[in-house]
């Protein structure tokens, strides 16, 4: 007789194990690449339904400030910044239908009822502290971004799906943003650069057609307001590359634009989808503004307190491995980086260089080193450790492998010839 697990035993199982069991059940009917669409959709549905039903219970009780409230009045939920879930999409309704053979159709109808457009229509005119703009060529990523914003009650109407890409069809041509956060594709060679040689966004130099790193940087800079700031994740190679004019663009960003404020070297194995080493670029248009009379003041409008310096932070030794292939930054690690940066930039709190971790470096010193931006060179780590060139190392390993293969082939040939002699 099969043993049936108790509810407590199931709840005690790790979330990863429960999700794997769910995926395993789907395996017969759904391609593995499609699991996330089903599972994430259900998680989203459960999340907004839980928030809704919590407020629903308060309205239904009619106590205190909720006296006389109507549980089906959408304005009651809107005032609390809670998504109104129609009856056919509520988790309790779906749970009651879970064993029915038509559950798939029921869930589809539920998702249609809460469609990331109806939400926007319901929130027209609501005043937010922030406005989010964005564009994404991958439709799955775009849907996840919209879902993420909805969960946080943020209007996502200006986050556009753009299958032509930001370079060829910039859907926010006139946007000048106060803050830009971006994680573009690393070393993208298929960005249609040959079609954009004279584009107006290349204020600091035309990026090479074979690598979009410096196209992305200039695209973001182009969209910054006069005091705007940007934080961008790029492959580490962009910090040192001199190929096809990239070194000249980097020099112009530093010498002419004075835009680069801080560079953070990240630990290896931090990203699930790539093993390429990466770094953070923080850029600030306000650095070009004149400093206030009477001394230094915190960054932002009216000048920048360290406009002639760049902060370098080497965070390669931070974080901890959560498995053989993945490293994770702890909350304390992130706070260490953030507090160092803010103390340096604003003057609020004491900043000091820490050997092996951070250094505030004059622009003249950076120019002396040919505008190489690897933090280890400035914070005091050995050059050979810091200046690791992925492409160069790959070529060296390939050559070494070819030599070993040739040696092995020669040895095999000699063995065959000797065997033939023995047989004869």
C-alpha positions in Angstrom: 0.0 0.0 0.0 1.4 3.4 -1.0 2.2 5.9 1.7 0.4 9.2 1.4 2.4 12.2 2.5 0.8 14.4 5.1 0.2 18.1 4.4 2.9 19.0 6.9 5.5 16.8 5.1 4.7 18.5 1.8 4.9 22.0 3.3 8.3 21.2 4.8 9.7 20.3 1.4 12.0 23.0 -0.1 10.3 25.2 -2.7 12.7 24.0 -5.4 11.6 20.4 -4.8 7.9 21.4 -4.9 8.5 23.3 -8.2 10.4 20.4 -9.7 7.5 18.0 -8.9 5.1 20.5 -10.6 7.4 20.7 -13.7 7.7 16.9 -13.7 3.9 16.6 -13.9 3.9 19.0 -16.9 6.7 17.1 -18.7 4.4 14.8 -20.7 2.4 17.6 -22.2 4.6 20.7 -22.3 8.0 21.4 -23.8 10.6 22.0 -21.0 11.3 25.5 -22.3 7.6 26.4 -21.8 7.4 25.4 -18.1 8.2 28.9 -16.9 5.2 30.5 -18.8 2.8 28.2 -16.9 4.4 28.2 -13.5 5.2 31.9 -13.4 1.7 32.8 -14.6 0.2 30.7 -11.7 2.6 32.2 -9.2 1.6 35.7 -10.4 -2.1 34.8 -10.2 -1.6 33.4 -6.6 0.2 36.5 -5.5 -2.4 39.1 -6.6 -5.2 36.8 -5.4 -3.7 36.6 -1.9 -3.4 40.4 -1.7 -6.9 40.7 -3.0 -8.5 38.2 -0.6 -6.7 39.7 2.4 -8.3 43.1 1.7 -11.6 41.3 0.7 -11.8 39.8 4.2 -11.3 43.2 5.9 -14.0 44.8 3.7 -16.4 41.9 4.4 -15.9 42.3 8.1 -17.1 45.9 7.9 -15.2 46.9 11.0 -13.7 50.3 11.8 -12.7 52.2 8.6 -14.2 49.4 6.5 -17.7 49.9 7.9 -20.2 49.8 5.0 -17.6 48.9 2.4 -18.6 47.0 -0.7 -16.4 44.0 -1.4 -17.0 44.2 -5.1 -16.3 47.9 -5.5 -13.1 48.2 -7.5 -12.4 51.7 -6.0 -12.0 50.1 -2.6 -9.1 48.1 -3.8 -7.6 50.9 -6.0 -7.5 53.2 -2.9 -5.4 50.5 -1.1 -3.2 49.9 -4.2 -4.5 46.3 -4.5 -5.2 44.7 -7.8 -9.0 43.9 -8.1 -9.3 40.2 -9.1 -12.6 39.2 -10.8 -14.5 36.3 -9.2 -13.5 33.9 -12.0 -9.8 34.6 -11.4 -9.6 34.3 -7.6 -7.5 31.5 -6.2 -10.3 30.1 -4.1 -12.4 29.7 -7.2 -9.6 28.0 -9.1 -8.8 25.7 -6.2 -12.4 24.5 -6.2 -12.1 23.6 -9.9 -8.6 22.0 -9.6 -9.8 18.4 -10.1 -12.1 19.2 -13.0 -11.0 18.1 -16.5 -11.6 21.6 -17.8 -9.1 23.3 -15.3 -6.8 24.3 -18.2 -9.6 26.3 -19.8 -10.6 27.8 -16.4 -7.1 29.0 -15.8 -6.8 30.5 -19.3 -10.1 32.4 -18.6 -8.7 33.6 -15.3 -5.5 34.9 -17.0 -7.6 36.7 -19.6 -9.7 38.3 -16.9 -6.7 40.0 -15.3 -5.0 41.0 -18.6 -0.7 43.1 -17.3 -3.8 46.3 -20.5 -7.0 46.0 -18.1 -4.7 46.9 -15.2 -3.4 50.0 -17.0 -6.9 51.1 -18.0 -8.0 50.8 -14.4 -5.1 53.0 -13.2 -5.3 55.8 -15.7 -4.9 59.1 -14.0 -3.4 57.7 -10.8 -0.5 59.9 -9.7 2.7 58.0 -9.0 6.0 59.2 -7.6 7.9 57.6 -10.5 7.2 56.9 -14.2 8.8 53.8 -15.7 9.9 53.6 -19.3 11.5 50.7 -21.1 11.7 48.6 -24.2 12.5 44.9 -24.7 12.8 42.8 -27.8 12.3 39.4 -26.1 8.5 39.0 -25.6 8.9 36.6 -22.6 11.2 39.0 -20.8 8.8 41.9 -21.6 5.9 40.0 -20.1 7.9 39.2 -17.0 8.8 42.8 -16.6 5.2 43.9 -16.9 4.2 41.3 -14.4 6.9 42.4 -12.0 5.7 46.1 -12.2 2.0 45.1 -11.7 2.9 43.2 -8.6 4.4 46.4 -7.2 1.5 48.5 -8.3 3.5 50.5 -10.8 2.1 51.6 -14.1 3.8 49.6 -16.9 2.1 51.2 -19.9 5.4 52.8 -21.1 7.3 49.5 -21.0 7.1 48.5 -24.7 7.7 45.3 -26.5 10.0 46.2 -29.4 11.0 43.2 -31.6 13.2 45.4 -33.8 15.4 46.4 -30.8 16.4 49.7 -29.2 19.0 50.6 -31.7 17.0 50.2 -34.9 13.6 51.4 -33.5 14.1 53.5 -30.4 10.5 53.7 -29.0 11.4 56.5 -26.5 13.3 58.8 -28.9 12.7 62.0 -27.0 13.0 60.5 -23.5 15.4 62.2 -21.1 15.5 60.1 -17.9 16.6 60.9 -14.4 17.7 57.3 -13.7 18.6 54.5 -16.1 19.2 50.9 -15.0 20.2 48.4 -17.6 21.7 44.9 -18.2 22.2 44.7 -21.9 23.5 41.7 -23.8 27.3 41.3 -23.4 29.5 41.7 -26.5 26.5 41.5 -28.9 27.9 41.2 -32.4 24.5 41.1 -34.1 23.1 44.6 -33.3 22.9 46.0 -36.9 25.8 48.3 -36.2 26.7 48.6 -39.9 23.3 50.3 -40.5 23.8 52.9 -37.9 27.3 54.3 -38.6 26.1 58.0 -38.5 23.5 57.7 -35.7 23.1 60.8 -33.6 23.6 58.8 -30.4 27.3 58.2 -31.0 28.4 61.5 -29.4 31.7 60.1 -28.2 32.7 57.9 -31.1 31.2 55.4 -33.5 31.0 51.9 -31.9 32.3 48.9 -33.8 29.8 47.0 -35.8 31.0 43.7 -34.2 30.4 44.7 -30.6 27.5 46.7 -29.1 29.0 47.4 -25.6 29.9 51.0 -26.4 26.7 51.5 -28.4 24.7 50.6 -25.3 26.7 53.0 -23.1 26.1 55.8 -25.6 22.5 54.9 -26.1 21.9 55.2 -22.3 23.9 58.5 -22.1 21.9 59.9 -24.9 18.7 59.3 -22.9 19.9 60.9 -19.6 18.6 64.2 -18.4 21.1 67.0 -17.7 21.5 65.7 -14.1 20.6 62.0 -14.9 22.4 59.0 -13.6 22.9 55.5 -15.1 23.9 52.1 -13.8 24.9 49.6 -16.4 26.2 46.0 -16.3 28.7 45.1 -19.0 31.3 42.5 -19.7 34.6 43.1 -18.0 36.3 43.3 -21.4 34.7 46.7 -22.0 36.9 48.1 -19.3 40.1 47.6 -21.2 39.2 47.0 -24.9 40.9 49.1 -27.5 39.7 47.3 -30.6 37.9 49.1 -33.4 38.0 52.5 -31.7 36.5 51.3 -28.3 39.6 52.7 -26.5 39.1 56.1 -28.1 35.4 56.1 -27.1 36.3 55.3 -23.5 38.9 58.1 -23.5 36.3 60.6 -24.8 33.8 59.5 -22.1 36.4 60.3 -19.5 38.3 63.3 -21.0 35.5 65.1 -22.8 32.3 64.0 -21.1 33.6 63.4 -17.6 30.7 61.0 -17.3 32.1 58.0 -15.6 31.7 58.2 -11.8 32.3 54.7 -10.5 33.4 51.3 -11.7 32.7 48.1 -9.7 34.4 44.8 -10.5 32.0 42.0 -9.8 32.7 38.4 -8.6 32.8 35.5 -11.1 29.9 33.1 -11.3 27.4 35.8 -10.3 25.0 35.3 -13.3 23.2 32.2 -14.2 23.2 32.7 -18.0 26.9 33.6 -18.5 30.3 32.9 -17.1 31.8 36.0 -18.7 33.3 38.3 -16.0 31.3 41.5 -15.5 31.5 45.0 -14.1 29.2 47.8 -13.1 29.4 51.3 -14.7 27.9 54.3 -12.9 27.6 57.4 -15.0 26.4 60.9 -14.0 25.8 63.8 -16.3 25.9 66.2 -13.3 29.6 65.7 -13.1 30.0 68.3 -15.9 28.2 71.0 -14.0 30.2 73.7 -12.2 31.0 73.1 -8.5 29.2 75.4 -6.0 31.0 78.5 -4.7 32.5 78.0 -1.2 33.6 74.4 -1.4 32.3 70.9 -2.1 28.7 69.8 -1.9 26.9 66.5 -2.4 26.3 65.4 -5.9 23.3 66.3 -8.0 22.2 69.7 -9.2 24.7 72.4 -8.6 27.8 70.4 -9.1 29.6 67.2 -8.2 31.9 67.0 -5.2 34.3 64.6 -6.9 34.0 65.5 -10.6 37.7 65.1 -11.2 37.9 61.6 -9.7 36.6 58.1 -10.4 35.8 55.7 -7.6 37.0 52.1 -8.3 35.6 49.3 -6.2 36.9 45.7 -6.5 34.2 43.3 -5.2 35.6 40.1 -6.7 36.3 38.6 -3.3 32.8 39.3 -2.0 29.9 36.9 -2.0 29.6 33.2 -1.3 29.0 30.1 -3.4 25.5 28.6 -3.2 26.6 25.7 -5.5 29.6 24.8 -7.7 28.6 27.2 -10.5 26.8 30.1 -8.8 28.0 32.8 -6.4 25.6 35.2 -4.5 26.2 38.5 -2.9 24.8 38.7 0.6 22.8 41.7 1.9 26.0 42.8 3.9 28.1 42.6 0.7 25.7 44.8 -1.2 25.5 47.3 1.7 29.3 47.4 1.8 29.5 48.4 -1.9 26.5 50.8 -1.7 27.7 52.6 1.5 31.2 53.0 0.1 29.8 54.6 -3.1 27.3 56.9 -1.3 29.9 58.0 1.2 32.3 58.9 -1.6 29.7 60.6 -3.8 27.7 62.6 -1.3 30.2 63.3 1.4 27.6 62.0 3.9 29.6 59.6 6.0 33.4 59.1 6.1 35.0 57.7 2.9 38.6 56.4 2.8 40.5 54.3 0.3 40.9 50.6 1.4 43.7 48.8 -0.2 42.5 45.9 -2.3 38.9 47.1 -2.2 38.3 50.8 -3.1 40.2 53.8 -4.4 39.2 57.3 -5.4 41.5 58.1 -8.3 42.1 61.4 -10.0 41.3 61.5 -13.7 44.9 62.5 -14.5 46.0 59.2 -13.1 43.4 57.3 -15.1 44.6 59.0 -18.3 48.2 58.1 -17.4 47.2 54.5 -17.5 45.7 54.9 -20.9 42.1 55.0 -19.5 42.1 51.3 -18.5 39.3 51.0 -16.0 39.9 47.7 -14.3 39.6 48.5 -10.6 42.4 46.2 -9.4 44.9 48.4 -11.1 43.9 51.3 -8.8 43.0 49.6 -5.6 46.3 47.7 -5.3 45.8 44.2 -6.7 48.4 42.6 -8.9 48.1 43.7 -12.6 48.3 40.1 -13.9 45.4 39.0 -11.7 43.2 42.0 -12.6 44.0 42.3 -16.3 42.6 38.9 -17.2 41.7 39.0 -20.9 39.0 36.4 -21.6 39.5 36.3 -25.4 43.3 36.2 -25.0 43.1 33.3 -22.5 40.6 31.5 -24.7 42.9 31.7 -27.7 45.8 30.5 -25.6 43.9 27.5 -24.4 42.7 26.7 -27.9 46.3 26.8 -29.1 47.4 24.6 -26.2 44.6 22.1 -27.0 45.6 22.0 -30.7 49.2 21.4 -29.8 48.2 18.5 -27.4 45.9 17.1 -30.1 48.7 17.2 -32.7 51.1 15.5 -30.2 48.4 12.8 -29.5 47.8 12.2 -33.2 51.6 11.9 -33.8 51.8 9.4 -30.9 48.8 7.4 -32.3 50.4 7.3 -35.7 53.6 6.0 -34.3 51.7 3.3 -32.3 49.8 2.2 -35.5 53.0 2.0 -37.5 54.7 -0.1 -34.8 51.6 -2.4 -34.5 51.7 -2.9 -38.3 55.4 -3.9 -38.1 54.6 -6.4 -35.3 51.7 -7.9 -37.2 53.7 -8.2 -40.4 
